[in-house]
Amino acid sequence: MNPFDVSMVNRVAKEIEESGRRMQQIVNSPTELTAELNKVQSSLNSLQSLTQADRAAGANANTAQYTPNQNQS
């Protein structure tokens, strides 16, 4: 399993925080809001990929633990 990337979590959290500030200070139109929401969604997808990779690794480990080796005679 890959080590959990805390630096990526921190970086993405800062990106989300900056998008929130821009929404409060700069956004004046639906187009600008959509652009910021797209940035936030991208950031959330990055974070979610970390949790999905962790779940997939756990699922593979569980499968390997209980699935018999098909190459055994």
C-alpha positions, -999 to +999 in steps of 0.1 A: +000+000+000+013+035-008+019+058+021-008+084+027+003+117+011-003+143+038+014+170+018-011+165-010-040+168+014-025+201+028-019+215-007-054+206-019-070+220+013-052+253+006-066+253-029-101+248-017-096+275+009-084+299-018-114+291-040-136+299-011-119+333-006-122+340-044-159+332-042-164+356-014-143+384-028-142+382-066-171+361-080-197+384-097-213+362-123-226+326-128-196+320-151-171+330-125-189+309-099-189+279-122-152+282-128-145+283-090-169+253-084-150+234-111-117+241-092-133+229-060-147+198-076-113+190-090-097+194-056-124+172-040-118+145-067-081+145-058-088+140-021-114+113-029-089+094-051-067+091-019-095+074+000-105+052-030-069+040-034-069+031+003-102+012+000-090-006-032-058-016-015-077-030+015-102-048-008-074-064-027-057-075+005-089-090+017-095-108-016-059-122-016-064-134+019-094-155+012-090-165-025-073-198-030-043-200-053-056-213-086-022-226-095-021-251-067-025-288-076 
